[in-house]
Amino acid sequence: MTESRPSRSAPPSLTERRKAATQLDIARAAAELFTEKGPDGTTAEEIADRAGVALRTFYRYFRSKQDAVGPLLSSGGDHWRALLADSGTRTPLAQALEAAAVASLRLPGAAREDEGLRWTRGLLRAARNDAALRAVWYRVNQESEERLLPILTRLAGPEADPLEVRLVAAAATDAIRVALETWALADAEDGEAASPAELMVRCMRELTGGLRLLARARV
């Protein structure tokens, strides 16, 4: 019997790639300005000018200045789900979840931070004092959980209880969220601080340890 693998979707069109690139340019411009001036001190006009787009283009893609950083905050979750989707159905679900999350958070080589993690740290720190930015972060996590469900449903198999699959999706998403928040608020200069991947492993095991679907997969 051959191992089940996810079907590959069609690659994005040139228009879709250009749209995604523009959104990412705007997101980076917003993150830079938030770091320099804070969300309160930044206007949508300044973000559009920094990104080199018209203000109407900004509002074509984003509803608010805080909403503009969504693509940066969601990129890590996108990477994690893509890695998880590539897991074979023969891999125990608990192992697949943890391995994909570690791979998505592990820093390359001896680097302290990659670009995505650097932006995430700054934005999560800024979100402490900005309710609208926190709302974007929570929305990104909710959307990630929803996109995770069909992947987990396939990996868990047809006999899995849908309620248990949903609980796993919620717990795994929260594990990564808490790990990133804890890491972001730690002292960036503390050489003894745990890495995002180390925190994720701890959070994942604590939050999913009692779930029957994963307990069976660990056996």
C-alpha positions, -999 to 999 in steps of 0.1 A, spaced: 0 0 0 14 34 -9 14 62 16 -12 89 12 2 123 2 -16 156 -2 -25 166 -37 -6 196 -51 -27 227 -59 -20 247 -90 8 273 -86 -3 309 -81 -7 330 -113 15 359 -121 -13 383 -109 -16 365 -76 22 365 -71 23 403 -78 -6 409 -54 12 389 -27 45 407 -33 27 441 -30 10 431 2 43 419 17 60 452 7 33 471 25 35 448 55 73 454 58 68 491 55 42 491 82 64 470 105 94 493 99 74 523 108 58 507 138 93 499 151 105 534 145 74 554 156 49 530 171 15 522 157 0 554 172 26 576 155 22 560 121 -4 568 95 -16 548 65 -3 575 42 32 571 56 30 533 52 19 537 16 47 562 9 73 539 25 61 510 4 60 530 -28 23 526 -35 -6 549 -37 -29 553 -7 -58 538 -27 -36 507 -33 -30 504 4 -67 504 11 -74 480 -17 -55 454 3 -59 464 40 -86 479 61 -63 497 86 -27 504 93 -26 476 119 -42 452 95 -13 458 71 11 437 91 -11 406 88 10 390 60 42 392 82 24 377 112 9 349 92 39 338 73 53 315 100 20 297 103 18 293 66 52 277 66 43 254 95 11 242 78 29 236 45 55 214 63 28 196 81 8 190 50 39 172 35 39 147 64 30 112 55 -1 97 70 21 69 85 39 95 107 23 97 142 3 128 144 20 141 175 54 137 160 43 153 127 29 184 145 60 189 166 85 182 138 68 206 114 66 234 141 103 230 151 114 231 115 94 263 109 108 280 139 144 267 139 169 295 131 192 287 101 228 281 110 241 303 138 217 331 131 199 346 161 169 356 141 156 352 106 136 380 90 102 366 98 110 360 135 126 395 138 95 412 125 73 390 147 93 399 178 89 436 171 53 434 163 43 413 193 62 438 215 43 467 199 10 448 203 13 450 241 1 486 240 -20 485 209 -54 467 210 -59 469 173 -26 452 166 -33 425 192 -66 419 174 -48 413 141 -25 388 159 -55 369 173 -72 370 140 -41 355 123 -41 327 148 -78 320 144 -74 318 106 -44 295 110 -64 272 132 -91 270 106 -67 263 78 -50 236 99 -82 216 103 -84 200 69 -47 191 71 -52 174 105 -83 157 93 -64 140 65 -35 131 87 -57 117 115 -76 94 91 -113 88 84 -120 72 118 -108 101 139 -134 120 160 -139 154 144 -142 170 178 -108 155 188 -93 168 156 -106 203 163 -92 202 198 -58 193 184 -60 221 159 -68 246 187 -42 233 211 -14 232 185 -22 267 173 -23 280 208 10 263 217 28 281 189 11 314 198 21 312 234 56 301 226 61 331 202 46 356 227 68 343 255 99 345 233 90 379 219 86 395 254 118 379 267 151 399 269 165 398 233 200 401 247 197 372 272 219 345 258 202 320 282 167 326 270 150 297 253 147 297 215 112 299 198 116 262 189 124 252 225 95 271 238 72 256 212 82 220 221 74 227 257 41 244 250 31 218 224 37 189 248 20 207 277 -11 217 258 -16 185 237 -4 159 263 -39 150 274 -56 147 240 -66 112 232 -60 115 195 -24 123 200 -20 99 229 -30 71 206 -6 83 180 23 83 205 19 46 213 
